[in-house]
């Protein structure tokens, strides 16, 4: 019989570990994604090539095996051992970072060439253009695919339970062994992962709206709990065009 | 066909009665060739523009006018020949007595003398109007923020958009966006302003506002202008010289009055009859 004690003693700490692993891996993943993604747009072929190698290698490697390798093989070579949780974070961050790099590269490629030209005409260096013009404009395009990756990552954190990190999945297994009740335990785990993914998605939608607003776009609120409203008039609509030169565009 | 003699971009008075060095060459193309794929867009082109002059380039599409502006802005590089701006080579530098391809730093330095306004405005959508104008002065010229904003506000007032200061480009009409783009280019205090069909993408009723601003700038400042336009009345009003291009060469050049009322070449006459 699964008791309340099992939830508070095993599941709650497990949830906390899952959150930590997700947050740290995502942070590492974002750094890797931006680094590798921007390097893949470099003018120097060698830089592009090396960044491309990183992408291909880490995309092609199993995060699970990488974790095992970091925990069991690396100590044999180095003589010291990574804390299992950090080995898990490293494996997940490097792997999902590779996927994220492709998102960054794709979004940067979608910034119109005209923006690069305007940047050149005003004398910005390449790095300044990336930082001030291209990345800020590409960012809203990155958020939805990043959301996908983040949820994949969250669910992928269950892998760390195989290297003795006491996350949610690990706690579930312990409780199952102790109570011998597979159905409630795994059902609860499914619900917990779904609930966390749902919260992340809502959060990312807020981020997306924010990102779109930062380039002067508005997006319709939609989703499960959004209020239905008539679509707002598009900004810069023909009525604004017809105003006399220097006229004010009405408040909206 | 022979390349026409180098055009000096206007009447070459020796500047005896002016404070600015009138008559000195600000822009000079020497035997510049540019090919795209198998097409030769510019064919050993020679021409120059004197300081403070307003030169309009006309000609059928594909004749190489826009390429000249893009070469000057270093958006494309010449295949052969050299370009000089205010005496400095643009995409080359002298090293050990030899002319070699210039490094980024050199190109950026010379390019600071040039500003460009694009057909499609190309404002930065992630920045509000004022920041569009101040971003480059702050981060490229190293102006402090207050000074840049002061300069930005003055220029935005000059183009009549003070009330739109705090809006995003997407909230402005095309004509307003183009006027912001003009302010943005001027904020860098370039010596040469390149105008690349700046009214072609605008709704007809918005064209006049933009041209008025440009006329104002042409008459009240001593900035040198290189203009590609299909607005022949505007060209006639502001130009010191008009160059007619066809197939990558200058067919004919002269004062706007002469070019528009009494062109010598059939090709010019033919072209003007289609646009006037």
Interface residues (C-beta under 8 A of the other chain):
Chain A: X114 X115 X117 X118 X120 X121 X122 X123 X124 X125 X128 X132 X133 X136 X137 X214 X215 X216 X217 X235 X236 X240 X241 X242 X243 X245 X246 X248 X249
Chain B: X73 X74 X75 X104 X108 X111 X112 X114 X115 X116 X118 X120 X122 X123 X124 X125 X126 X135 X136 X139 X140 X141 X160 X161 X163 X164 X167 X168 X169 X170 X171 X172 X173 X174 X175 X176 X184 X185 X188 X203 X205 X206 X208 X209 X212
